[in-house]
Amino acid sequence: MSILVAIPIFRVSCRVGIDKGRPWSIVDELILASISRVPRTIKELAEHADLPRQLVVASIARLMRFRLVEVRASANGASFLTSPYGFEAVSSGNPLPFFPKRLVRKASFVIERATGTFFPTRDVLIKSPRKIEAERKVGADVRVLGIEGDGPTMSQEANLNRLSEVVAQGWDEQLASIDGRTASVREDEYLVVRVVDGVPRGLPEAAGDELRKIVDAVAALDVGKQSLTVKYSGPQSSRPTEPIYHDCSFNPDDLIIGGSAQRQEFEKLVAGAHQRVIIHSTFIKAADVQALFEIIRAACRRGVRFSVFWGAEYDEETESRNAAEAAKIMEMVSKDPDTAGRFVVDMRTTGSHAKVMLVDTPSGDWLAAVSSCNWLKSPFRNVELTVILRDQAVVADVMGAFQQIIGRRGLSDTVATELHLTKRDLKRLIPNGGSTRIAVISGDAHDALLREASGKASHRLVLGCHKLGSTARPGALLQGQVAAARPGMAVSVLYTMVSKPMRNRHARELKAEAAANGFRLIEAGKIPLHGKFLAWDNDDLVVTSMNWASASSEVDFPDAEIGVHIISNGIATTALDQLITIFPDLEQEPSNLKSEITDKVAS
């Protein structure tokens, strides 16, 4: 008896670039290090490393091919020493430069929706619903599997990882690029397994026991019963919920506080870009891009490419207005021969409130800026905070967050794919280490950090937000109250404006309530604060896009808010000293607050 079991699948296909080339071995690196300062002959190298002469010769020949080693002739014969290029490669601590051959292939794989297992398309039999029905018409016993539940994750990150496993056919190959124009995902097809006398045929060897049991169960159905529904039993979408901290170095000069300072830093980053600038700004405005046009044009003349994304979607009017500004910007840059084709604004909102900028440098390193500043819609008059990140492990985490923001369109989003591949390469670098600890934070990690700070701070906690809204009490003020309850604590919450449906009278009531609980709720006054920050004691600082006092994190889209937590000697003190010069009220101690605020409210 022959039975056809049809299992619903996703089929993903695209054209990919594969880098093929033998990576450097530990022997190559050992030999290169041993001749970095003193020239040695082949005989000396073989004896010193206790390696066969032929292996040393092969390694030296390859190192010379890539200009890492040069030969020295003397009366004793030929000896070998690292070239200046090779010495720089060894002393940098980074992996040796790799020069692979680029191959282009068509790649395709399927993900069965019962257990989430994926297979190369060449290993399975695929049929469309039309062909399934045609089999039934000619008398075939076809059993269709139904699936309940969310099914396997189809995120861009997950599909890129699957694709990497499918296309890399050996240890010397790796995924290098994806042609987003050729990427497609089909959801209306079936993986077909023929079961003959109880034995499944056509099921790939990589199929797990769970999938085999499901096929057996479908095949065992009574004659005439053509379907069986099961719950999805595969892995669920998994993302780290806890911030990942990296030991690194941090220069306090990379903390940028102020208004005009943000423009200066933006110009500095763009001017130093080598080939790439990628920006996410919640809002965009053609007039403000025009004000930055000369620095952008100069970078484009050097060959820099810009990709700009925006996230405004509070309501249909806000989204439409920013989409119109995106169209104006694209019209403006397309008319200039220097920027046409090199400055591209995505026309659809990402939905994220994050402010992130990524820039590559001539050295090969990347820089990341995590900020409260909408660089492409700002007069640079508000007080903002930006952190410039240089540690490549931290930058890789920022890239991962950026990829999650823009990668909702799957493999067809070329910039998200670019970020994934670059992030992969950065994560392979040897960590530099240092006395500072830095983590990229997103989503509800913001709320968790505020709760942690309110419980751990020993003598001060300062929270800065742009707006005071209806979520102020649970989002920020209750945490301030917890911290202020401990003896010796000075707690302040700084804001600029009241957000609807709140009114000024509600703000006055909250100020009185805060004073009664021993801390200050301070309005910024003439100099507006648009920055969002959390600082406690001396060494902890968070800079973010998150308005704790007027918004809450989105469970379904944690990357709607992106920030960075820095634990470094004196960094909170450095930040607050600068902020106090702008907002002197932050320096006041919370003594007699209840009577002070009550008197102001009464008057």
CORPEJO-V727370 format. One record per helix or strand of 2 or more residues. SS is the DSSP state (H for helix, E for strand). FROM is the first residue (numbers start at 1). LEN is the number of residues. If there is no record, write none. Layout:
SS;FROM;LEN + SS;FROM;LEN
//
This chain:
E;2;19 + H;26;9 + H;42;8 + H;53;13 + E;69;6 + E;77;6 + H;84;9 + E;101;12 + E;118;3 + H;121;3 + E;126;3 + H;129;9 + E;141;8 + H;156;12 + E;173;24 + E;199;3 + H;209;11 + E;227;5 + E;246;3 + H;252;3 + E;255;4 + H;260;12 + E;276;6 + H;286;6 + H;293;9 + E;305;6 + H;316;19 + E;343;3 + E;355;6 + E;366;6 + E;383;7 + H;392;21 + H;414;14 + E;436;7 + H;445;12 + E;460;5 + E;467;2 + H;472;13 + E;490;6 + E;497;2 + H;504;13 + E;520;4 + E;532;5 + E;540;5 + H;558;3 + E;562;6 + H;571;12 + H;584;4 + H;593;10
//
